[in-house]
């Protein structure tokens, strides 16, 4: 029995000693200071020498184009104006956007003073007619010269009545054809200057694309050339050049009528001022005045050898490229043709498939 107790007691003591040693060891480790982590040095990459780009010599269809801007216009339109000076607008019978028929009165001036004068002149002329009849009855009794002078005076008075009526008729303007009032420049009661625009009437059934271009831009363009028209809000439409504009040469005073002050009124636009494009189809969304841009193909070449502009090099009069192949780089003189913003035609010196070095 003693032996059994001793054995169990020794075992417990041994376990306690071991457990205490473990606790001391672990607590001792936690009391030690933390070691600094090792510093990770970045990997040093050696610098690489930049390589110039290389381009393959290819073939393509090369097109030269001329661009311009314009708008949808009517082939039949007219600017209406009065030829009387210093009168006020008495009646204005139209509004912008209104449809009118041929012969419809657009506007009229206040010419009541002219009408009153003409009425008085007509009454006086009736008296002159009575007197002329009496002169005709006495023709044989009169001196031939006196008779002839009487006839001339009578016809002069008749002509004055005709001219006075013509002046009054100028106070009214009528629509020259059936169309639409596309612009209106005056209001009722305005003082009107002769030849100043009153309104513009256009036949909206004859719409087409027109572009304003300078004489320099028209160089090389002829009737029949293909055109791509980009109409705002309606997209691209194909067409052809139908008519070139009538280019008026400016006079030596800068085109201001020789007055030298540059204050001459701006001339109304006419269809003949535009390069006219015949469209394959007029978009439904296009109306007179819609802005557009055009691109005219002036030349077209197929299977043309081309390189990018950055591959072409020049020194003085020499034009060359750097060709790269299995043997390295070498310089090759070339002859160039047409050039665009992205491609240069090579007439001589290169073949498709070669590689050239860019800058």
Secondary structure, DSSP 8 states (H G I E B T S, - for coil): -HHHHHHHHHHHHHHHHHHHHHHHHHHHHHHS---------------------EEE-EEEEEEEEEEEEEEEEESSEEEEE----SEEEEEE---TT-EE-TT-EEEEE--HHHHHHHHHHHHHHHHHHHHHHHHHHTGGGS-HHHHHHHHHHHHHHHHHHHHHHHHHHTTEEE-SSSEEEEEE---TT-EE-TT-EEEEEE-TTSEEEEEE--TTTTTT--TT-EEEEEETTTEEEEEEEEE--------TTSSSTT-SSS--------GGGSEEEEESS--TT--TT-EEEEEEEEEEEEEEEEE-GGG-EEETTEEEEEEEETTEEEEEE-EEEEE-SS-EEEEES--TT-EEE--
